[in-house]
């Protein structure tokens, strides 16, 4: 299933600490840390975690941008290379382009990327955000817990995959219908 998921994540935030935190949280080393915890529990005869949650099995690839313009360029290049991002974590308050303006530029290249706005401030209502940023958006307040980021990212990559499967299904239906109509003519 891992190879079916687009686990490419983009973090756009002017604070390096935030970018690095999300990258660390979503890095494959987090999976290794979980495995180390299991080994340590065996070694020290502690009770191991009862189960591994699905978000602990997903390995993300994370890229970073320090501002909106750099993030938009990464999105443009990813789409051009046919390797789009599934999720973009975007800070709302940034110098230069703020998060909303950044996402408006991103939407010129990619309508499918799921955007998760991160902010410590509630400058806009969710209605304003959706109206200006388009579909596939979420909103999460800073500070955040590592498990929250993992869960949000996992849900978002699965949602991105569902959207792409639905688009393929619709295209296949259109093609089949067109062929059917052509055959009957």
DOLUM-637061 format. One record per residue: y, x, z of N, C-alpha, C, O, CB in turn. Coordinates in nm, 2 decimals. Atoms other than C-alpha are relative to their C-alpha. Glycine has a CB too. Example, Ala and Ser with C-alpha at 12.3 -4.5 7.8 and 13.67 -1.06 7.14 Angstrom:
> -0.12,0.09,0.00,-0.45,1.23,0.78,0.12,0.09,0.00,0.12,0.19,0.07,0.00,-0.10,0.12
> -0.11,-0.09,0.00,-0.11,1.37,0.71,0.11,-0.08,0.08,0.22,-0.03,0.09,0.05,0.04,-0.14
***
This chain:
> -0.12,0.08,0.00,0.00,0.00,0.00,0.13,0.09,0.00,0.23,0.05,-0.06,0.00,-0.09,0.12
> -0.12,-0.09,-0.01,0.24,0.29,0.07,0.05,0.03,-0.14,0.18,0.03,-0.16,-0.04,0.13,0.07
> -0.05,-0.04,0.14,0.25,0.39,-0.30,0.06,-0.12,-0.07,0.14,-0.10,-0.17,-0.11,0.05,-0.08
> -0.06,0.11,0.06,0.35,0.03,-0.39,0.14,-0.03,0.05,0.22,-0.10,-0.01,-0.09,-0.12,0.03
> -0.13,0.03,-0.06,0.65,0.03,-0.16,0.11,0.10,-0.05,0.08,0.22,-0.07,-0.01,0.01,0.15
> -0.11,-0.09,0.02,0.99,0.17,-0.26,0.06,0.02,0.14,0.12,-0.07,0.19,0.10,-0.06,-0.10
> -0.05,-0.03,-0.14,1.08,0.34,0.07,0.12,0.10,-0.01,0.15,0.17,0.09,-0.11,0.07,0.08
> -0.12,-0.08,0.01,1.39,0.51,-0.06,0.12,-0.06,0.07,0.15,-0.18,0.04,0.04,0.03,-0.15
> -0.11,0.05,-0.09,1.68,0.47,0.19,0.12,0.09,-0.02,0.11,0.21,-0.04,-0.04,0.00,0.15
> -0.12,-0.08,0.00,2.04,0.57,0.16,0.09,-0.04,0.12,0.10,-0.16,0.15,0.08,-0.04,-0.14
> -0.09,0.02,-0.12,2.27,0.61,0.46,0.14,0.05,-0.04,0.16,0.17,-0.07,-0.06,0.08,0.13
> -0.14,-0.03,0.03,2.64,0.60,0.39,0.09,-0.02,0.13,0.11,-0.14,0.17,0.06,-0.09,-0.12
> -0.08,0.00,-0.12,2.85,0.68,0.70,0.08,0.12,0.01,0.03,0.23,-0.02,-0.10,-0.02,0.13
> -0.09,-0.12,-0.01,3.14,0.91,0.77,-0.03,0.08,0.12,0.01,0.19,0.14,0.15,-0.05,0.01
> 0.04,-0.07,-0.12,2.98,1.01,1.10,-0.13,0.07,-0.02,-0.23,0.00,-0.04,0.00,-0.09,0.13
> 0.12,-0.08,0.02,2.73,1.29,1.06,-0.11,-0.03,0.10,-0.23,-0.03,0.07,0.02,0.15,0.00
> 0.09,0.04,-0.11,2.57,1.19,1.39,-0.08,-0.12,-0.03,-0.20,-0.13,-0.01,0.07,-0.01,0.13
> 0.06,0.12,0.04,2.49,0.85,1.26,-0.10,0.02,-0.11,-0.21,-0.02,-0.11,0.10,-0.11,-0.04
> 0.09,-0.03,0.11,2.35,0.97,0.93,-0.12,0.08,0.04,-0.23,0.05,0.01,0.08,0.09,-0.11
> 0.11,-0.08,-0.04,2.14,1.23,1.10,-0.10,-0.08,0.09,-0.22,-0.06,0.09,0.05,0.13,0.07
> 0.09,0.08,-0.08,2.01,0.99,1.36,-0.09,-0.09,-0.08,-0.21,-0.10,-0.05,0.09,-0.09,0.10
> 0.09,0.09,0.08,1.89,0.74,1.11,-0.10,0.08,-0.08,-0.21,0.03,-0.10,0.09,-0.09,-0.10
> 0.09,-0.08,0.07,1.74,1.01,0.90,-0.12,0.05,0.09,-0.23,0.04,0.05,0.07,0.13,-0.06
> 0.10,-0.05,-0.09,1.56,1.15,1.20,-0.10,-0.12,0.04,-0.22,-0.10,0.05,0.06,0.05,0.13
> 0.08,0.12,-0.04,1.44,0.80,1.31,-0.10,-0.04,-0.11,-0.21,-0.07,-0.08,0.09,-0.12,0.03
> 0.09,0.05,0.11,1.30,0.72,0.96,-0.08,0.11,-0.07,-0.15,0.09,-0.16,0.09,-0.06,-0.10
> 0.07,-0.12,0.06,1.17,1.07,0.88,-0.15,-0.01,0.03,-0.19,-0.06,0.13,0.06,0.13,0.05
> 0.15,0.00,-0.03,0.79,1.12,0.85,-0.03,0.07,0.13,-0.14,0.05,0.18,-0.07,0.08,-0.11
> 0.04,-0.07,-0.13,0.81,1.34,1.16,-0.01,-0.11,0.11,-0.08,-0.08,0.21,0.11,0.10,0.04
> 0.01,0.11,-0.10,0.85,1.01,1.36,-0.15,-0.04,0.00,-0.20,-0.07,0.11,0.09,-0.12,-0.03
> 0.14,0.03,0.01,0.50,0.93,1.23,-0.09,0.10,0.07,-0.18,0.07,0.15,-0.05,-0.02,-0.14
> 0.07,-0.11,-0.06,0.38,1.27,1.34,0.02,0.00,0.15,-0.08,0.02,0.23,0.05,0.14,-0.05
> -0.02,0.01,-0.14,0.54,1.22,1.68,-0.09,-0.11,0.06,-0.14,-0.09,0.17,0.15,-0.04,0.03
> 0.09,0.10,-0.05,0.34,0.90,1.72,-0.15,0.05,0.01,-0.22,0.02,0.10,0.00,-0.13,-0.09
> 0.13,-0.06,0.00,0.02,1.09,1.63,-0.01,0.10,0.12,-0.12,0.10,0.18,-0.03,0.07,-0.13
> 0.00,-0.10,-0.11,0.11,1.36,1.88,-0.02,-0.08,0.13,-0.09,-0.03,0.22,0.13,0.09,0.00
> 0.01,0.08,-0.13,0.15,1.09,2.15,-0.15,-0.05,0.02,-0.19,-0.04,0.13,0.09,-0.13,-0.01
> 0.14,0.03,-0.01,-0.20,0.97,2.07,-0.09,0.12,0.04,-0.18,0.10,0.13,-0.06,-0.06,-0.14
> 0.07,-0.12,-0.04,-0.34,1.32,2.09,0.02,0.04,0.15,-0.07,0.08,0.22,0.03,0.12,-0.09
> -0.04,-0.03,-0.14,-0.15,1.38,2.42,-0.07,-0.09,0.09,-0.12,-0.05,0.20,0.15,0.00,0.02
> 0.06,0.09,-0.09,-0.29,1.07,2.57,-0.15,0.03,0.01,-0.21,0.01,0.12,0.02,-0.15,-0.06
> 0.14,-0.04,-0.01,-0.65,1.18,2.48,-0.01,0.13,0.09,-0.10,0.14,0.17,-0.05,0.03,-0.14
> 0.01,-0.13,-0.07,-0.58,1.53,2.62,0.02,-0.02,0.15,-0.05,0.04,0.23,0.10,0.10,-0.05
> -0.04,0.02,-0.14,-0.42,1.41,2.95,-0.06,-0.13,0.06,-0.02,-0.17,0.17,0.15,0.00,0.01
> 0.07,0.12,-0.05,-0.64,1.10,2.98,0.09,-0.11,0.04,0.07,-0.18,0.14,-0.09,0.04,0.12
> -0.09,0.12,-0.02,-0.35,0.86,2.96,-0.04,-0.11,-0.09,-0.12,-0.08,-0.19,0.15,0.05,-0.03
> 0.03,0.12,0.09,-0.38,0.52,2.80,0.08,0.02,-0.13,0.21,0.03,-0.12,0.03,-0.13,0.07
> -0.07,-0.01,0.13,-0.29,0.55,2.43,0.07,-0.13,-0.03,0.03,-0.23,0.03,-0.09,0.04,-0.11
> -0.06,0.12,0.05,-0.06,0.30,2.27,-0.10,-0.10,-0.05,-0.20,-0.05,-0.12,0.11,0.02,-0.10
> 0.10,0.09,0.04,-0.25,-0.02,2.21,-0.02,-0.02,-0.15,-0.13,-0.04,-0.20,0.03,-0.14,0.06
> 0.01,0.02,0.15,-0.17,-0.04,1.84,0.12,0.08,-0.06,0.21,0.12,0.00,0.00,-0.15,-0.04
> -0.11,-0.06,0.08,0.04,0.12,1.57,0.07,-0.12,-0.08,0.00,-0.18,-0.16,-0.05,0.11,-0.09
> -0.07,0.10,0.07,0.30,-0.12,1.44,0.02,0.03,-0.15,0.02,0.15,-0.18,0.14,-0.03,0.06
> -0.01,-0.03,0.14,0.34,-0.16,1.06,0.11,0.09,-0.03,0.10,0.18,-0.13,0.01,-0.13,-0.08
> -0.11,-0.09,0.03,0.68,0.01,1.07,-0.02,0.14,0.03,0.05,0.23,-0.01,0.12,-0.06,0.06
> 0.03,-0.14,-0.04,0.53,0.32,1.22,-0.09,0.06,-0.11,-0.11,0.18,-0.11,-0.07,0.01,0.13
> 0.08,-0.05,0.11,0.30,0.35,0.91,0.08,0.03,-0.13,0.03,0.10,-0.22,-0.11,-0.09,-0.03
> -0.08,-0.02,0.12,0.58,0.35,0.65,0.07,0.13,0.00,0.14,0.16,0.10,0.10,-0.12,-0.02
> -0.07,-0.13,0.01,0.71,0.69,0.54,0.12,-0.02,-0.10,0.10,-0.05,-0.21,-0.10,0.11,-0.05
> -0.13,0.02,0.08,1.07,0.67,0.42,0.05,0.13,-0.05,0.02,0.24,0.00,0.10,-0.06,0.09
> -0.08,-0.11,0.06,1.27,0.90,0.20,0.14,-0.03,0.02,0.19,-0.14,-0.03,-0.04,0.03,-0.15
> -0.13,0.03,-0.04,1.62,0.92,0.33,0.10,0.10,-0.07,0.08,0.22,-0.05,0.02,0.00,0.15
> -0.11,-0.08,0.05,1.93,1.04,0.15,0.13,-0.04,0.07,0.14,-0.15,0.13,0.02,-0.02,-0.16
> -0.12,0.03,-0.08,2.28,1.06,0.30,0.12,0.02,-0.09,0.13,0.10,-0.18,0.01,0.09,0.12
> -0.13,-0.02,0.06,2.64,1.03,0.18,0.11,-0.02,0.11,0.09,-0.11,0.20,0.02,-0.10,-0.11
> -0.10,0.00,-0.11,2.95,1.10,0.40,0.11,-0.10,-0.03,0.20,-0.12,0.05,0.06,0.14,0.01
> -0.10,0.10,0.03,3.17,0.84,0.22,-0.05,-0.09,-0.11,-0.15,-0.07,-0.18,0.13,0.07,-0.05
> 0.04,0.11,0.09,3.16,0.54,-0.01,-0.02,0.06,-0.15,-0.11,0.02,-0.21,0.10,-0.10,0.00
> 0.01,-0.05,0.14,3.23,0.73,-0.34,-0.12,0.08,-0.02,-0.19,0.07,-0.12,0.13,0.08,-0.03
> 0.12,-0.08,0.02,2.95,0.98,-0.28,-0.12,-0.09,0.01,-0.22,-0.06,-0.07,0.00,0.10,0.12
> 0.12,0.09,0.00,2.71,0.70,-0.19,-0.02,-0.08,-0.13,-0.13,-0.09,-0.18,0.02,-0.10,0.11
> 0.00,0.07,0.13,2.80,0.51,-0.51,-0.06,0.09,-0.10,-0.14,0.05,-0.19,0.14,-0.06,-0.04
> 0.05,-0.09,0.10,2.73,0.82,-0.71,-0.15,0.02,0.02,-0.22,0.03,-0.08,0.07,0.14,0.01
> 0.14,-0.01,-0.03,2.39,0.86,-0.54,-0.08,-0.12,-0.06,-0.18,-0.11,-0.11,-0.03,0.02,0.15
> 0.06,0.12,0.05,2.31,0.50,-0.63,0.00,0.00,-0.15,-0.11,-0.04,-0.21,0.08,-0.13,0.06
> 0.00,-0.01,0.15,2.42,0.54,-0.99,-0.10,0.09,-0.05,-0.18,0.06,-0.15,0.14,0.04,-0.04
> 0.10,-0.10,0.05,2.21,0.85,-1.03,-0.14,-0.05,0.02,-0.23,-0.02,-0.06,0.02,0.14,0.07
> 0.13,0.05,-0.03,1.91,0.69,-0.86,-0.05,-0.11,-0.10,-0.16,-0.11,-0.15,-0.01,-0.06,0.14
> 0.04,0.11,0.10,1.92,0.38,-1.09,-0.02,0.07,-0.14,-0.11,0.03,-0.21,0.12,-0.10,-0.01
> 0.02,-0.07,0.13,1.97,0.61,-1.40,-0.13,0.07,-0.01,-0.19,0.08,-0.12,0.12,0.10,-0.02
> 0.13,-0.07,0.00,1.66,0.80,-1.30,-0.12,-0.09,0.03,-0.23,-0.05,0.04,0.00,0.11,0.11
> 0.10,0.11,-0.02,1.47,0.47,-1.25,-0.07,0.03,0.14,-0.19,0.00,0.15,-0.11,0.00,-0.11
> 0.05,-0.02,-0.13,1.43,0.56,-0.88,0.10,-0.06,0.10,0.16,0.01,0.18,-0.02,0.15,0.03
> -0.11,0.07,-0.08,1.66,0.30,-0.71,-0.04,0.01,0.15,-0.15,0.02,0.19,0.02,-0.14,-0.04
> 0.02,0.01,-0.14,1.71,0.28,-0.34,-0.04,-0.15,0.03,0.00,-0.24,-0.03,0.13,0.04,0.08
> 0.03,0.14,-0.04,1.55,-0.02,-0.17,0.10,-0.05,0.11,0.13,-0.17,0.11,-0.15,0.00,0.07
> -0.09,0.04,-0.11,1.79,-0.01,0.13,0.11,0.10,0.01,0.10,0.22,-0.02,-0.08,0.00,0.13
> -0.12,-0.08,-0.03,2.14,0.12,0.20,0.05,-0.04,0.13,0.10,-0.16,0.15,0.11,-0.01,-0.12
> -0.07,0.02,-0.12,2.26,0.15,0.55,0.15,0.04,-0.02,0.17,0.16,-0.05,-0.06,0.07,0.12
> -0.14,-0.03,0.04,2.64,0.13,0.51,0.09,-0.03,0.12,0.09,-0.14,0.17,0.05,-0.07,-0.12
> -0.10,0.02,-0.11,2.91,0.18,0.78,0.11,-0.09,-0.06,0.16,-0.07,-0.18,0.06,0.13,0.05
> -0.11,0.08,0.05,3.18,-0.08,0.75,0.14,0.07,0.01,0.22,0.06,-0.09,0.01,-0.14,0.08
> -0.13,-0.07,-0.02,3.47,0.13,0.88,-0.02,0.15,-0.04,-0.08,0.23,0.03,0.05,-0.01,0.15
> 0.01,-0.14,0.05,3.50,0.45,0.68,0.14,0.03,-0.06,0.20,-0.06,-0.12,-0.11,0.03,-0.10
> -0.13,-0.03,0.07,3.81,0.64,0.55,-0.03,-0.01,-0.15,-0.15,0.00,-0.20,0.04,0.14,0.03
> 0.02,0.02,0.14,3.86,0.59,0.18,-0.05,-0.14,-0.03,0.01,-0.24,0.03,-0.10,0.10,-0.07
> 0.06,0.13,0.02,3.65,0.30,0.06,-0.07,-0.04,0.13,-0.15,0.04,0.18,-0.11,0.00,-0.12
> 0.07,0.05,-0.11,3.54,0.09,0.35,-0.14,-0.05,-0.05,-0.17,-0.04,-0.17,0.07,-0.11,0.07
> 0.14,0.04,0.03,3.18,-0.04,0.36,0.00,-0.12,-0.11,-0.08,-0.11,-0.20,-0.07,-0.05,0.12
> 0.00,0.11,0.09,3.26,-0.37,0.18,0.04,0.05,-0.14,-0.02,0.01,-0.24,0.10,-0.11,0.04
> -0.04,-0.05,0.13,3.45,-0.19,-0.11,-0.11,0.09,-0.06,-0.14,0.08,-0.18,0.13,0.08,0.01
> 0.11,-0.08,0.05,3.16,0.06,-0.13,-0.11,-0.08,-0.06,-0.16,-0.05,-0.17,-0.05,0.09,0.12
> 0.11,0.08,0.05,2.90,-0.21,-0.17,0.04,-0.07,-0.12,-0.04,-0.10,-0.21,-0.04,-0.10,0.11
> -0.04,0.07,0.12,3.11,-0.39,-0.43,-0.01,0.10,-0.12,-0.05,0.06,-0.23,0.15,-0.04,0.01
> 0.02,-0.10,0.10,3.10,-0.06,-0.63,-0.15,0.02,-0.02,-0.19,0.04,-0.14,0.07,0.13,0.04
> 0.14,-0.02,0.01,2.73,-0.02,-0.56,-0.06,-0.11,-0.09,-0.15,-0.09,-0.17,-0.07,0.00,0.14
> 0.06,0.11,0.07,2.66,-0.37,-0.70,0.02,0.01,-0.15,-0.04,-0.06,-0.23,0.07,-0.13,0.05
> -0.02,-0.02,0.15,2.80,-0.26,-1.04,-0.13,0.07,-0.06,-0.15,0.06,-0.18,0.12,0.09,-0.02
> 0.11,-0.08,0.04,2.49,-0.03,-1.06,-0.13,-0.06,0.04,-0.24,-0.05,-0.03,0.01,0.14,0.04
> 0.12,0.05,-0.05,2.23,-0.21,-0.85,0.02,-0.13,0.08,0.08,-0.12,0.19,-0.07,0.11,0.09
> -0.02,0.12,-0.07,2.22,-0.57,-0.75,-0.12,-0.03,0.10,-0.11,-0.12,0.18,0.00,-0.12,-0.11
> 0.12,0.02,-0.08,1.88,-0.54,-0.58,-0.01,0.07,0.13,-0.08,0.03,0.22,-0.12,0.03,-0.08
> 0.01,-0.07,-0.12,1.94,-0.29,-0.31,0.04,-0.08,0.12,0.14,-0.15,0.11,0.09,0.13,-0.01
> -0.03,0.08,-0.12,1.93,-0.45,0.03,0.10,0.09,0.08,0.07,0.20,0.11,-0.13,-0.03,0.08
> -0.10,-0.07,-0.08,2.24,-0.35,0.23,0.00,-0.05,0.14,0.00,-0.17,0.17,0.14,-0.03,-0.07
> -0.01,0.03,-0.14,2.25,-0.33,0.60,0.13,0.07,0.05,0.14,0.19,0.06,-0.13,0.06,0.08
> -0.12,-0.05,-0.05,2.60,-0.29,0.73,-0.02,0.04,0.15,-0.07,-0.04,0.23,0.12,-0.11,-0.01
> 0.00,-0.04,-0.14,2.63,-0.09,1.05,0.14,0.02,0.05,0.23,0.07,-0.02,-0.08,0.14,0.01
> -0.14,-0.01,-0.06,2.94,-0.11,1.27,0.00,-0.01,0.15,-0.09,-0.08,0.20,0.09,-0.09,-0.07
> -0.02,0.02,-0.14,3.06,-0.09,1.62,0.10,-0.11,0.02,0.13,-0.15,0.14,0.04,0.14,0.07
> -0.11,0.10,-0.01,3.33,-0.34,1.54,-0.03,-0.12,-0.09,-0.09,-0.11,-0.19,0.13,0.06,-0.04
> 0.02,0.12,0.08,3.32,-0.70,1.42,0.13,-0.03,-0.07,0.20,-0.12,-0.03,-0.05,-0.12,0.09
> -0.13,0.02,0.08,3.60,-0.68,1.16,-0.01,-0.12,-0.09,0.09,-0.18,-0.12,0.02,0.12,-0.08
> 0.02,0.11,0.10,3.45,-0.95,0.93,-0.11,-0.09,0.05,-0.20,-0.05,0.12,-0.04,0.06,-0.14
> 0.11,0.09,-0.03,3.24,-1.26,0.97,-0.12,0.03,-0.10,-0.09,0.09,-0.21,0.04,-0.15,-0.01
> 0.11,-0.02,0.09,2.89,-1.25,0.81,0.03,-0.08,-0.13,-0.02,-0.04,-0.24,-0.13,-0.05,0.07
> -0.03,0.08,0.12,3.02,-1.52,0.57,0.09,0.08,-0.10,0.07,0.09,-0.22,0.07,-0.13,0.03
> -0.09,-0.09,0.08,3.30,-1.28,0.45,-0.08,0.11,-0.06,-0.06,0.15,-0.18,0.11,0.05,0.09
> 0.08,-0.11,0.05,3.05,-1.00,0.42,-0.08,-0.04,-0.12,-0.09,0.02,-0.22,-0.08,0.06,0.11
> 0.09,0.05,0.11,2.81,-1.20,0.21,0.08,-0.04,-0.13,0.04,-0.01,-0.24,-0.08,-0.12,0.04
> -0.08,0.04,0.12,3.09,-1.34,-0.01,0.05,0.12,-0.07,0.05,0.12,-0.20,0.12,-0.08,0.05
> -0.05,-0.12,0.07,3.23,-0.99,-0.08,-0.11,0.09,-0.05,-0.09,0.16,-0.15,0.09,0.07,0.09
> 0.10,-0.10,0.03,2.91,-0.79,-0.08,-0.12,-0.05,-0.08,-0.20,0.02,-0.13,-0.05,0.06,0.12
> 0.11,0.06,0.08,2.67,-1.03,-0.26,-0.12,-0.02,0.09,-0.12,0.00,0.21,-0.03,0.09,-0.11
> 0.13,0.03,-0.07,2.31,-1.11,-0.17,-0.06,0.13,0.05,-0.02,0.24,0.03,-0.10,-0.07,-0.10
> 0.08,-0.10,-0.06,2.06,-0.90,0.01,0.08,0.09,0.10,0.09,0.21,0.08,-0.06,0.09,-0.11
> -0.08,-0.08,-0.10,2.29,-0.80,0.30,-0.05,-0.04,0.14,-0.09,-0.16,0.16,0.15,-0.02,-0.02
> 0.02,0.02,-0.14,2.24,-0.77,0.67,0.11,0.07,0.08,0.19,0.14,0.02,-0.14,0.04,0.05
> -0.10,-0.05,-0.08,2.45,-0.67,0.96,-0.06,0.04,0.13,-0.13,-0.04,0.19,0.12,-0.11,0.02
> 0.05,-0.05,-0.12,2.37,-0.46,1.26,0.10,0.08,0.08,0.17,0.16,0.02,-0.13,0.09,-0.02
> -0.10,-0.07,-0.08,2.58,-0.34,1.55,-0.04,0.13,0.05,-0.16,0.15,0.09,0.05,-0.09,0.11
> 0.02,-0.13,-0.07,2.61,0.02,1.67,0.03,-0.03,0.15,0.12,-0.11,0.18,0.08,0.11,-0.06
> 0.11,-0.10,0.02,2.47,0.16,1.89,-0.13,-0.07,-0.03,-0.14,-0.19,0.00,-0.01,0.09,0.12
> 0.13,0.06,0.04,2.12,0.10,1.77,-0.11,0.08,0.07,-0.10,0.20,0.09,-0.01,-0.01,-0.15
> 0.12,-0.06,-0.05,1.78,0.17,1.91,-0.09,0.05,-0.12,-0.09,-0.02,-0.22,-0.08,-0.10,0.10
> 0.09,-0.04,0.11,1.53,0.37,1.70,-0.09,-0.10,-0.05,-0.11,-0.11,-0.17,-0.08,0.12,0.05
> 0.09,0.10,0.05,1.28,0.09,1.69,0.07,-0.11,-0.08,0.01,-0.16,-0.18,-0.07,-0.07,0.12
> -0.07,0.10,0.08,1.55,-0.15,1.56,0.02,0.05,-0.14,0.00,-0.02,-0.24,0.14,-0.03,0.06
> -0.02,-0.06,0.13,1.63,0.09,1.27,-0.13,0.00,-0.08,-0.13,-0.03,-0.20,0.06,0.14,0.01
> 0.13,0.00,0.07,1.26,0.13,1.19,-0.04,-0.14,-0.05,-0.09,-0.16,-0.16,-0.11,0.05,0.09
> 0.04,0.14,0.03,1.20,-0.25,1.20,0.09,-0.05,-0.12,0.04,-0.11,-0.21,0.02,-0.09,0.12
> -0.09,0.05,0.11,1.51,-0.32,0.98,-0.04,0.06,-0.13,-0.04,0.00,-0.23,0.15,0.03,0.04
> 0.03,-0.07,0.12,1.42,-0.06,0.73,-0.13,-0.04,-0.06,-0.14,-0.06,-0.18,-0.01,0.16,0.02
> 0.13,0.05,0.04,1.06,-0.17,0.71,0.01,-0.14,-0.06,-0.04,-0.16,-0.17,-0.11,0.00,0.11
> -0.02,0.14,0.05,1.15,-0.54,0.67,0.08,0.01,-0.14,0.04,-0.06,-0.23,0.08,-0.08,0.10
> -0.08,-0.01,0.12,1.41,-0.44,0.40,-0.08,0.05,-0.12,-0.07,0.00,-0.23,0.12,0.09,0.02
> 0.07,-0.05,0.11,1.17,-0.23,0.19,-0.11,-0.11,-0.04,-0.14,-0.12,-0.16,-0.07,0.13,0.04
> 0.09,0.11,0.04,0.91,-0.52,0.20,0.07,-0.11,-0.07,0.02,-0.16,-0.17,-0.07,-0.05,0.13
> -0.08,0.11,0.07,1.18,-0.77,0.10,0.04,0.05,-0.14,0.03,-0.03,-0.23,0.13,-0.03,0.08
> -0.04,-0.05,0.14,1.29,-0.54,-0.19,-0.13,-0.01,-0.09,-0.11,-0.05,-0.20,0.04,0.15,0.02
> 0.12,0.00,0.08,0.93,-0.52,-0.30,-0.04,-0.15,-0.04,-0.08,-0.17,-0.16,-0.12,0.05,0.08
> 0.03,0.15,0.03,0.89,-0.91,-0.28,0.10,-0.04,-0.12,0.06,-0.11,-0.21,0.03,-0.08,0.12
> -0.10,0.03,0.10,1.21,-0.94,-0.49,-0.04,0.05,-0.14,-0.04,-0.02,-0.24,0.14,0.05,0.04
> 0.04,-0.06,0.13,1.08,-0.70,-0.76,-0.12,-0.07,-0.05,-0.13,-0.09,-0.17,-0.03,0.15,0.02
> 0.12,0.07,0.05,0.74,-0.88,-0.77,0.04,-0.13,-0.06,-0.01,-0.18,-0.16,-0.10,-0.01,0.11
> -0.05,0.13,0.05,0.92,-1.21,-0.81,0.07,0.01,-0.14,0.05,-0.07,-0.23,0.10,-0.07,0.10
> -0.07,-0.02,0.13,1.14,-1.07,-1.09,-0.11,0.02,-0.11,-0.09,-0.03,-0.22,0.09,0.12,0.01
> 0.11,-0.03,0.10,0.82,-0.94,-1.27,-0.07,-0.13,-0.04,-0.11,-0.16,-0.15,-0.10,0.10,0.05
> 0.07,0.12,0.02,0.65,-1.28,-1.23,0.09,-0.09,-0.09,0.04,-0.16,-0.18,-0.02,-0.07,0.14
> -0.09,0.08,0.08,0.96,-1.46,-1.37,0.00,0.05,-0.15,-0.01,-0.03,-0.24,0.14,0.00,0.06
> 0.00,-0.06,0.14,0.97,-1.22,-1.67,-0.13,-0.03,-0.07,-0.13,-0.07,-0.19,0.02,0.15,0.01
> 0.13,0.03,0.06,0.59,-1.27,-1.73,0.00,-0.15,-0.04,-0.06,-0.18,-0.15,-0.11,0.03,0.10
> 0.00,0.14,0.03,0.64,-1.65,-1.72,0.08,-0.03,-0.12,0.04,-0.10,-0.21,0.05,-0.08,0.12
> -0.09,0.01,0.11,0.93,-1.63,-1.96,-0.07,0.04,-0.13,-0.07,-0.02,-0.24,0.13,0.07,0.01
> 0.07,-0.05,0.12,0.72,-1.42,-2.20,-0.11,-0.09,-0.04,-0.13,-0.11,-0.16,-0.05,0.14,0.03
> 0.11,0.09,0.03,0.42,-1.64,-2.18,0.05,-0.13,-0.06,-0.01,-0.19,-0.15,-0.08,-0.03,0.13
> -0.05,0.13,0.05,0.63,-1.95,-2.24,0.05,0.02,-0.14,0.03,-0.06,-0.23,0.11,-0.05,0.09
> -0.05,-0.03,0.14,0.80,-1.79,-2.54,-0.11,0.02,-0.10,-0.11,-0.03,-0.21,0.09,0.13,0.00
> 0.12,-0.02,0.08,0.46,-1.69,-2.68,-0.06,-0.13,-0.03,-0.11,-0.16,-0.14,-0.10,0.10,0.06
> 0.06,0.13,0.01,0.33,-2.04,-2.62,0.08,-0.08,-0.10,0.02,-0.15,-0.19,-0.01,-0.07,0.13
> -0.09,0.08,0.09,0.63,-2.20,-2.80,-0.01,0.05,-0.14,-0.02,-0.02,-0.24,0.15,0.01,0.05
> 0.01,-0.06,0.13,0.60,-1.95,-3.09,-0.13,-0.04,-0.06,-0.14,-0.06,-0.18,0.01,0.15,0.01
> 0.13,0.04,0.05,0.23,-2.03,-3.13,-0.01,-0.14,-0.04,-0.08,-0.17,-0.13,-0.11,0.03,0.11
> 0.00,0.14,0.03,0.29,-2.40,-3.14,0.09,-0.03,-0.12,0.07,-0.14,-0.18,0.04,-0.08,0.12
> -0.10,0.03,0.11,0.57,-2.37,-3.40,-0.06,0.02,-0.14,0.00,0.00,-0.24,0.12,0.08,0.01
***
